[in-house]
Amino acid sequence: MQSEKYSQYVDIMVPLFRALQNYRLGNLVDSYQAFEKSANAFIQEFRNWDSAWALDALHVVAYEIRVLAERADRELGAIGKNPEKLKGAGSFLMKVFGVLAGKGPKRVGALYVTCQLFKIYFKLGTVHLCRSVIRSIETARIFDFEEFPIRDKVTYMYYTGRLEVFNENFPAADHKLSYALTHCNSRSEANIRMILKYLIPVKLSIGMIPKNSLLEKYNLTEYSNIVLALKRGDLRLLRHALREHEDRFLRSGVYLVLEKLELQVYQRLVKKIYIIQKQKDPNKAHQIKLEVIVKALKWLEMDMDVDEVECIMSILIYKNLVKGYFAHKSKVAVLSKQDPFPKLNGKPVGS
Amino acid sequence: MAERSLPKYTRGRRNTHRSSSSSTFADSSLHFQSSRKFQSNNPTNHTTRSSEPNSNPNDNNITNWDTADDQANHPTLVGTCPFMCPVEERVQRERLRDLAVFERLHGNPRKSSPTLAVKKFCRTISAKHDQASNVRPLSVLEDTLNYLSNLWDSTEHPFEVVHDFIFDRTRSIRQDLSMQNIVGGQVIQLYERMVKFHVISHHKLRRCCGNSNISSMHHLNMEQLTKAVTSLYNLYEANRTSHSIYENEAEFRSFYVLLHLGSDSQPMGESISLWFRRVPSLVMKSKEMCFARRVLRYFRLGNYKHFICTTEAEASYLQYCIIEPYICEVQALAVCCVNYGGYKLNPYPLEDLSRLLMMKESDVESFCSGCGLQIYTDEIGKKFLPTKQTNFSHPKKVFQNYSLLQSERLERAAAECSKLL
């Protein structure tokens, strides 16, 4: 009688002990397999409980299975086998998500599992799998996002913000990453750094430039020269900075975002010429000979002819980074007397 | 969109196929499996065939993952069919008069021969198609592709007809390859040639008119292009032995970038930023990829002048085939910018515009009117585009009648390349 009542716990406990034993012996693949068995038995029980009393335990399982799977995969890779445990952990957590995501008191734990799933999908390079989970979180009317624990909200916004960066959806990326930054524990500098790593390129692309002290404090100096290039209108420096950190920017997925800053650098260059001309002769400042821009670019060792500069000016005008017109015949750009260099004001170029 | 068929047929067959002869393939399939985690598409949707149009990658059934053990333990089919077309299929199609024009012996719609008939692509795979005698081994598939390549050069039939035939039969080649799970380095060249076929077709189909099916053929071709090219990338990954890259890999990888030039287009279901994250550094730094990345930058910045010049000066013929649809878009942007930002009292000479767009002056004129803009002629017959016109619109009609870029270099490259399929 007694044994029957608790028989289900056997399915949880026995493999768990086996997992611990294997872990102690350093057999991580075996440990993972036993742990997954135990976790499956646990979720089976958890599903039947009406209350969410075991949520903390479930979160421990969700966390441990991911970390264990990563280590098991390293072991598999080392012996030339296919590392597929993390993928397996992903399908297990998807099951857990299914148990939590419905109505009821367990839902509050769903975001934690979502974040563990994100970590797996980002690691495996299968981020498109995030979409269905995101949909389930964001379309649910029965549960207010704000009711999730703050820690999970920050992680969630960090990952979804990164996804928006990949898709170059800057206003959304700005919103999500800024949310993560403002709600992140101010003492966890490593996390703030991770958020800033993506938020800075997003802010730059909507015309907001960080202070140098921020870059230094969080050791994000790979952006220093890019910021400097934007301030100076130095196209060569922008290209140089992109080349210098190319691999890093490509891996993190911000390369294309930074590359697009070129138009803002051109804008700054024209603005500098305008300011210098204004100091000389305020009446003629708004007329810029294209030849002057060619010369400025030559100082930067960028070879461009008048036609190419005309093309750049026409784009700047078309994208509303410069107000004015260009005269093809006389090779002059004439700037508007009012607000010749409109600010982006938090909007991406050309929007 | 990945070539779904590659790992999938073997799964679908699991219960029907019994010949177990494939410990040699188990290893390669394992490698392949390990590369699949990087695939952009849904790895789980077992029921979708390779023939399905882009299925929605959102519809994931994430809990259904196959494990590597599944892949390795079940037997792999090894085809034994010695002909381009299995005898059974040929006889049946002769009876049903289902012979393509290239397959008819002396033009007889009921009679074919082993040297003419080529196995058709099959939408639904039944147990019968699984028989080894109906599947061609690699050497026969190579011969089949060589045979199709020769047809490609034939001028006897209109291009659409040739395309249609090769389109279907190369698809069947890929189907046979995936049924046998042949994913070793030896098929890379085969895939490259098939991708090349789709790329050139992508270009040529735009120029075919007079057939109302062209736009759907163009669409279907694009679909198979993305599938074949994704399979090819997987093959590169799965067969990489050291830090080297394959001979043509850089150029074929550059297609991915060029296929994504359009602002919102994600034909392969993944943004370029994501894709860049896992492209080998050697590929990223290759000449071909640097070209594609520059073209991408010019496109994204709107730098029409450099976009057009660079394409004209540096694109390989195959790269040009993919870029071409965007050239028109960039030319329209150029006209738009000139019209928008030009000084009202300085109408823009068409002569200069023609140099800028690399179009004949007469073509510029019709292009501008296609954009809804007026042209004016002065007293000595020089033509101008008056600026600040308000009714610019993007040209709707595709300009197929003339070469978009006036370029002798590209014409030469086209002549050299189109023969080599």
Contacts between the chains, C-beta under 8 A, distances in Angstrom:
chain1	res1	chain2	res2	distance
A	81	B	30	8.0
A	81	B	68	7.7
A	82	B	30	5.4
A	82	B	33	5.7
A	82	B	34	4.6
A	82	B	68	4.1
A	83	B	34	7.1
A	84	B	33	7.5
A	84	B	34	7.7
A	84	B	37	7.7
A	84	B	67	6.0
A	84	B	68	5.1
A	87	B	37	6.3
A	87	B	65	5.8
A	88	B	65	7.0
A	88	B	67	7.0
A	90	B	62	6.9
A	90	B	65	7.7
A	91	B	62	6.0
A	91	B	63	4.8
A	91	B	64	7.5
A	91	B	65	5.1
A	94	B	62	4.4
A	94	B	63	5.3
A	95	B	63	5.9
A	124	B	37	5.2
A	124	B	38	7.9
A	125	B	37	6.7
A	125	B	38	4.9
A	125	B	274	7.9
A	125	B	277	7.3
A	125	B	278	5.9
A	126	B	37	6.5
A	126	B	38	7.8
A	126	B	39	7.9
A	126	B	43	7.9
A	127	B	274	6.6
A	128	B	40	6.4
A	128	B	41	7.7
A	128	B	42	7.7
A	128	B	57	5.4
A	128	B	269	6.6
A	128	B	270	6.7
A	129	B	60	5.8
A	129	B	62	6.0
A	131	B	57	7.7
A	131	B	58	5.4
A	131	B	60	7.9
A	132	B	58	6.0
A	132	B	60	5.5
A	132	B	62	7.3
A	135	B	58	7.6
A	165	B	273	7.4
A	166	B	271	5.1
A	166	B	273	4.6
A	166	B	274	5.0
A	167	B	271	5.4
A	167	B	273	7.9
A	168	B	271	7.3
A	168	B	273	7.2
A	246	B	284	7.8
A	247	B	281	6.2
A	250	B	276	4.9
A	250	B	277	6.5
A	250	B	279	7.9
A	250	B	284	6.7
A	251	B	277	5.6
A	252	B	277	7.7
A	253	B	273	4.5
A	253	B	274	6.4
A	253	B	276	7.1
A	253	B	277	5.5
A	254	B	273	7.6
A	255	B	273	7.1
A	255	B	276	6.4
A	256	B	272	6.5
A	256	B	273	5.3
A	256	B	276	7.5
A	256	B	296	8.0
A	256	B	300	7.4
A	257	B	273	7.6
A	259	B	297	5.7
A	259	B	300	7.6
A	260	B	300	6.0
A	260	B	301	6.9
A	262	B	297	7.6
A	262	B	301	5.8
A	263	B	301	5.9
A	307	B	305	6.6
A	307	B	356	7.2
A	308	B	305	5.6
A	308	B	306	7.1
A	311	B	303	6.4
A	311	B	304	6.3
A	311	B	305	3.9
A	311	B	306	7.6
A	311	B	334	7.8
A	311	B	337	7.8
A	311	B	356	7.8
A	312	B	303	7.2
A	313	B	341	7.0
A	314	B	337	4.1
A	314	B	338	6.1
A	314	B	340	7.5
A	314	B	341	4.3
A	314	B	342	7.5
A	315	B	301	6.9
A	315	B	302	4.6
A	315	B	303	6.6
A	315	B	304	7.9
A	315	B	337	6.0
A	317	B	337	7.4
A	317	B	340	6.8
A	317	B	341	3.7
A	318	B	302	7.1
A	318	B	336	7.0
A	318	B	337	4.5
A	318	B	340	5.3
A	318	B	341	5.9
A	319	B	302	6.9
A	324	B	341	7.9
A	325	B	341	5.5
A	325	B	342	6.4
A	325	B	343	5.0
A	325	B	344	7.5
A	326	B	341	5.6
A	326	B	342	6.5
A	326	B	343	6.6
A	327	B	342	7.8
A	327	B	343	4.0
A	327	B	345	7.9
A	327	B	346	5.0
A	328	B	338	7.9
A	328	B	342	6.1
A	328	B	343	6.9
A	328	B	346	5.1
A	328	B	348	5.5
A	328	B	349	7.9
A	328	B	352	7.2
A	329	B	343	7.8
A	329	B	346	4.7
A	330	B	346	7.5
A	334	B	343	7.2
A	350	B	302	7.8
